[in-house]
Amino acid sequence: QVQLVESGGGLVQAGGSLRLSCAASGSTSSINASGWYRQAPGKQRELVARISSGGITIYADSVKGRFTISRDNAKNTVYLQMNSLKPEDTAVYYCKAVLPVGGYWGQGTQVTVSS
């Protein structure tokens, strides 16, 4: 089992930056991949970025070139650096850890981008 705690959300003006963090505890050695998802009001949760245990990353087309996912294995923490933020990036951002037995979600952190 894995517990995830996100932090770093907040209110920022368009064009600004935020860095989200997701700290994992528990069976962290079993994590195959980690990802950031977001859910805006009235919309489905969508993948933003994902990083595998081998370091391979994928991004949603809408964030390519603006967001960067990374991880610090020593700290069991995954980051999402978000630059050039747009109002349409406003959402609750969730961290997910994928293990052989299934996926675990964090509680989410709100990101609000004002125009």
N, C-alpha and C positions, 0 to 999 in steps of 0.2 A: 504494500500500500504506500501511496505517496501523498503528501500534503503540499499544497502550493499556495503561496501568498504573494499577490501582486502589489506593487506600489508604483508611484510616480505619475499617476494621472493628475489632471487638474484642468484649469482654464487657461487658454493661451490665445493670443491673437493670430489671425491668419498670417502665414509666413514664418511663424515661430517654430520652436522645437520643444520636444519633450523626450525623456528617456524613461521607458517602463522597465521595471525589474520583476522577475518572478523567481522567488527563492523556493527551492524544493527541499523537503526533508522526508525521511523514511527510506524506502527501498530505491534510492536514487541510482544505484548501480544497475538497476534493471530498466532504466529509461532508454527506449530505442530512439525516440525523437521527441522534440518539443516544438510547440507552435503557439502563435498568437492568433486569436480570432477576435472578431468584433461584431457587435450587434447594435444597430441603430433602432430607434423606436419604429415599430411597425414593420421591421424588416427581419429577414432570417439571419441567423448567425453565419458569418462568412470567414473563410481563412484569409489571414493577412500575410503571414510568413511562417515558415517552418524550417527547422534545422534538424538534420539527422545526427545520429551518434557519430557518423563519419564526417560530419561537418558540411554536408551538402545542404544548400539552402534553396528554397523556392519562395516566390513572392506573388501576390496578386498583382495583376497588371496595373491596377489603380494606384499601387504604392511603389512600383519599381522605380528605382532611382531616387526615391525620397526616404524610404525606410530601410533600416539594416537590422537584421537579427544576428545576435551573437551569444556566446555563452562563456562562462568561466567555470570550468569543471571543478576547480579547487573550492569554489564557493557554492557549487550546485545552484547556480543562478543563470537564468537566461534573460537577455536584454532585448529591448526593441527601441532602437534609436529612430525617432521620427522627426524629420526635417521638412521644411516647406509645407507646414500643415495647412490644410484647407478646411473650410466649414463642413464639407462632406465627410471629413474624417471623424466628425463627432459621433461617438458611440461609447458603449461599455466594452472595454477590452478585456478578454479572458486569456489566461495562459492554460495550455493543455500539455500534459505529459502522456506519452504513449508507451505502454509497457506490453509485454507479451500477453498479459492477462486482461488488458483493456486500457481505457483512457481515464485520466483524472483531470478534473477542472479546478481552477482557482475560483475565488469568489467574484472576481472582476474589479476593474478600476475604471472610473468615468473619465473620459477625455472629451472636453468641450472646446471647440475652436470657434472663436467669434470672428465675424467679418468686419 
